[in-house]
Amino acid sequence: MVHDGTPEEVRKDEEGMQIMRILGKNMAYFLKCQEAAKKAGITMPPVEKITFTNFIR
């Protein structure tokens, strides 16, 4: 998510650009690990049901 008006302004945000590069690399790594696990017969853990709570009393 970006908060600037133009692509040029977004590119000037060095920290934001670095975060997006790192996120992309981490996502690619996870997808490769997931594919390797499938080939090795390792399954993903079951997804736990999300419990919503209301803290407003």
Backbone as a chain_set.jsonl record, in Angstrom:
{"seq": "MVHDGTPEEVRKDEEGMQIMRILGKNMAYFLKCQEAAKKAGITMPPVEKITFTNFIR", "coords": {"N": [[0.843, -1.166, 0.0], [0.574, 2.15, -0.841], [1.02, 5.662, -0.237], [1.403, 7.891, -1.73], [0.981, 10.223, -4.466], [1.875, 9.847, -7.132], [3.662, 7.53, -9.299], [6.365, 8.28, -9.362], [6.766, 9.628, -6.958], [6.371, 7.54, -5.193], [8.555, 5.894, -5.761], [10.589, 7.361, -4.611], [10.46, 6.817, -1.95], [12.522, 5.262, -0.197], [12.707, 3.444, 1.971], [10.173, 2.198, 1.958], [10.259, 0.998, -0.584], [12.363, -0.8, -0.184], [11.246, -2.483, 1.759], [9.177, -3.654, 0.268], [10.693, -5.04, -1.66], [12.032, -6.918, -0.03], [9.816, -8.258, 1.031], [8.791, -9.418, -1.32], [10.911, -11.178, -1.993], [10.869, -12.851, 0.27], [8.326, -13.985, -0.002], [8.622, -15.385, -2.416], [10.564, -17.251, -1.626], [9.137, -18.685, 0.343], [7.137, -19.843, -1.28], [8.684, -21.536, -2.868], [9.682, -23.242, -0.892], [7.287, -24.367, -0.031], [6.497, -25.771, -2.324], [8.613, -27.619, -2.521], [8.174, -29.037, -0.172], [5.701, -30.231, -0.72], [6.472, -31.979, -2.781], [8.079, -33.654, -1.293], [6.264, -34.919, 0.227], [5.303, -33.739, 2.489], [2.792, -32.258, 4.339], [0.857, -29.25, 4.684], [0.171, -27.737, 7.861], [-3.035, -28.141, 9.514], [-5.541, -25.615, 9.096], [-6.384, -23.454, 11.63], [-9.499, -22.738, 13.121], [-10.704, -19.458, 13.152], [-11.311, -17.51, 15.947], [-13.475, -15.066, 16.872], [-13.579, -12.368, 19.059], [-15.286, -10.108, 21.241], [-14.279, -7.323, 22.705], [-15.454, -5.092, 23.631], [-17.472, -3.868, 26.093]], "CA": [[0.0, 0.0, 0.0], [1.342, 3.389, -0.919], [0.224, 6.834, 0.112], [1.78, 9.029, -2.556], [0.082, 10.456, -5.588], [2.379, 9.419, -8.431], [4.708, 6.499, -9.206], [7.668, 8.899, -9.089], [6.819, 9.881, -5.515], [6.494, 6.241, -4.519], [9.935, 5.419, -5.94], [11.473, 8.136, -3.738], [10.349, 6.246, -0.603], [13.512, 4.176, -0.212], [12.372, 2.428, 2.968], [9.025, 1.454, 1.453], [10.702, 0.162, -1.7], [13.148, -1.896, 0.382], [10.308, -3.4, 2.413], [8.481, -4.411, -0.779], [11.655, -5.988, -2.241], [12.236, -7.995, 0.94], [8.573, -9.023, 1.072], [8.737, -10.233, -2.536], [11.896, -12.267, -1.873], [10.379, -13.791, 1.283], [7.184, -14.72, -0.555], [9.157, -16.332, -3.392], [11.218, -18.307, -0.863], [8.1, -19.521, 0.944], [6.484, -20.645, -2.319], [9.627, -22.599, -3.235], [9.683, -24.199, 0.221], [6.007, -25.056, -0.052], [6.537, -26.727, -3.442], [9.545, -28.69, -2.138], [7.509, -29.837, 0.857], [4.697, -31.06, -1.398], [7.185, -33.039, -3.489], [8.614, -34.562, -0.288], [5.16, -35.561, 0.919], [5.001, -33.029, 3.735], [1.587, -31.455, 4.151], [0.73, -28.05, 5.509], [-0.641, -27.997, 9.05], [-4.425, -27.717, 9.32], [-5.852, -24.229, 9.429], [-7.188, -23.354, 12.845], [-10.657, -21.87, 12.996], [-10.499, -18.168, 13.791], [-12.315, -17.159, 16.943], [-13.624, -13.626, 17.028], [-14.055, -11.967, 20.38], [-15.694, -8.723, 21.34], [-13.775, -6.813, 23.959], [-16.246, -3.929, 24.028], [-18.507, -4.306, 27.025]], "C": [[0.889, 1.231, 0.0], [0.42, 4.572, -0.664], [0.593, 8.058, -0.705], [0.903, 9.097, -3.79], [0.561, 9.907, -6.914], [3.421, 8.317, -8.25], [6.089, 7.078, -8.889], [7.834, 9.177, -7.594], [7.006, 8.593, -4.735], [7.926, 5.742, -4.601], [10.924, 6.17, -5.058], [11.446, 7.612, -2.302], [11.259, 5.026, -0.531], [13.174, 3.073, 0.784], [11.202, 1.577, 2.5], [9.399, 0.524, 0.316], [11.51, -1.034, -1.186], [12.233, -2.933, 1.03], [9.6, -4.253, 1.372], [9.411, -5.415, -1.457], [11.849, -7.183, -1.316], [10.992, -8.875, 1.021], [8.467, -9.94, -0.141], [9.692, -11.416, -2.477], [11.427, -13.309, -0.863], [9.213, -14.622, 0.761], [7.657, -15.761, -1.57], [9.82, -17.515, -2.685], [10.186, -19.253, -0.252], [7.431, -20.404, -0.102], [7.382, -21.783, -2.783], [9.677, -23.671, -2.148], [8.401, -25.02, 0.235], [5.985, -26.111, -1.161], [7.459, -27.897, -3.123], [8.914, -29.607, -1.1], [6.458, -30.75, 0.232], [5.356, -32.227, -2.107], [7.733, -34.085, -2.52], [7.518, -35.256, 0.516], [4.804, -34.926, 2.249], [3.796, -32.134, 3.489], [1.612, -30.244, 5.073], [-0.103, -28.398, 6.739], [-2.07, -27.53, 8.814], [-4.631, -26.268, 9.767], [-6.773, -24.21, 10.635], [-8.335, -22.381, 12.616], [-10.406, -20.588, 13.77], [-11.657, -17.882, 14.73], [-12.33, -15.651, 17.099], [-14.165, -13.337, 18.418], [-14.421, -10.491, 20.35], [-15.266, -8.209, 22.703], [-14.531, -5.582, 24.428], [-17.375, -4.409, 24.911], [-19.462, -3.181, 27.307]], "O": [[1.847, 1.319, 0.768], [-0.794, 4.49, -0.851], [0.137, 9.16, -0.399], [0.181, 8.155, -4.116], [-0.26, 9.532, -7.752], [3.999, 8.182, -7.172], [6.892, 6.429, -8.219], [8.914, 8.984, -7.036], [7.718, 8.564, -3.731], [8.459, 5.223, -3.62], [12.007, 5.653, -4.785], [12.335, 7.94, -1.516], [10.825, 3.9, -0.772], [13.337, 1.892, 0.477], [11.238, 0.353, 2.632], [8.918, -0.607, 0.25], [11.362, -2.148, -1.689], [12.437, -4.135, 0.859], [9.438, -5.457, 1.571], [8.984, -6.519, -1.796], [11.833, -8.329, -1.765], [11.101, -10.1, 1.074], [8.096, -11.106, -0.009], [9.333, -12.528, -2.863], [11.565, -14.51, -1.099], [9.117, -15.817, 1.044], [7.157, -16.886, -1.587], [9.653, -18.66, -3.106], [10.338, -20.473, -0.319], [7.183, -21.583, 0.151], [6.896, -22.88, -3.062], [9.71, -24.865, -2.447], [8.43, -26.225, 0.483], [5.503, -27.224, -0.948], [7.128, -29.045, -3.42], [9.102, -30.823, -1.147], [6.341, -31.914, 0.614], [4.856, -33.35, -2.044], [7.845, -35.26, -2.87], [7.806, -36.083, 1.381], [4.079, -35.519, 3.049], [3.781, -31.346, 2.543], [2.295, -30.227, 6.096], [-0.982, -29.257, 6.671], [-2.303, -26.628, 8.009], [-3.977, -25.78, 10.688], [-7.811, -24.871, 10.653], [-8.162, -21.333, 11.994], [-9.948, -20.625, 14.912], [-12.825, -17.996, 14.358], [-11.312, -15.039, 17.422], [-15.098, -13.991, 18.885], [-13.916, -9.728, 19.527], [-15.817, -8.607, 23.729], [-14.269, -5.079, 25.521], [-18.155, -5.273, 24.509], [-20.409, -3.353, 28.074]]}, "num_chains": 1, "name": "protein.A"}
